[in-house]
C-alpha cells in the first residue's frame, strides 16, 4: 500500500500530523467518519472521504464551540483519507471536529480521556 503523507500547517496547540490517502478507490460521496478509538488517549484516527478534488478543512472545537485548532487545511484530490490527531496537549473532555470540503460540512464528537 502506498500512503501519501501531506504535511499540514497547524496551530501551536496541535502537534504536526499527516494525512494518509488510503488508496482504496474513489468514493461517490463526501463523508466524515467517527474517530477511532473513541474515547481515546492520546491518539485517534479520523477517516474522511473526498469524491473530487476540493479544498478541505478539518477544525477542532472545544465543548462550548470555540475553535481551538486546525487538524488539516489544504487541497486534496479524490480519495479515502485518514488523519491522526494527537491530543496529548489537551485536557480530558469532549471535543468536536468539523470538516468543510466542497459544499459538504459535517461535525462529529470525540472524547479524550487521560
C-alpha positions, 0 to 999 in steps of 0.5 A, spaced: 500 500 500 502 506 498 500 512 503 501 519 501 503 523 507 501 531 506 504 535 511 499 540 514 500 547 517 497 547 524 496 551 530 501 551 536 496 547 540 496 541 535 502 537 534 504 536 526 500 530 523 499 527 516 494 525 512 494 518 509 490 517 502 488 510 503 488 508 496 482 504 496 478 507 490 474 513 489 468 514 493 461 517 490 460 521 496 463 526 501 463 523 508 466 524 515 467 518 519 467 517 527 474 517 530 477 511 532 478 509 538 473 513 541 474 515 547 481 515 546 488 517 549 492 520 546 491 518 539 485 517 534 484 516 527 479 520 523 477 517 516 474 522 511 472 521 504 473 526 498 469 524 491 473 530 487 478 534 488 476 540 493 479 544 498 478 541 505 478 543 512 478 539 518 477 544 525 477 542 532 472 545 537 472 545 544 465 543 548 462 550 548 464 551 540 470 555 540 475 553 535 481 551 538 485 548 532 486 546 525 487 538 524 488 539 516 487 545 511 489 544 504 487 541 497 486 534 496 484 530 490 479 524 490 480 519 495 479 515 502 483 519 507 485 518 514 488 523 519 491 522 526 490 527 531 494 527 537 491 530 543 496 529 548 496 537 549 489 537 551 485 536 557 480 530 558 473 532 555 469 532 549 471 535 543 468 536 536 471 536 529 468 539 523 470 538 516 468 543 510 470 540 503 466 542 497 459 544 499 459 538 504 460 540 512 459 535 517 461 535 525 462 529 529 464 528 537 470 525 540 472 524 547 479 524 550 480 521 556 487 521 560 
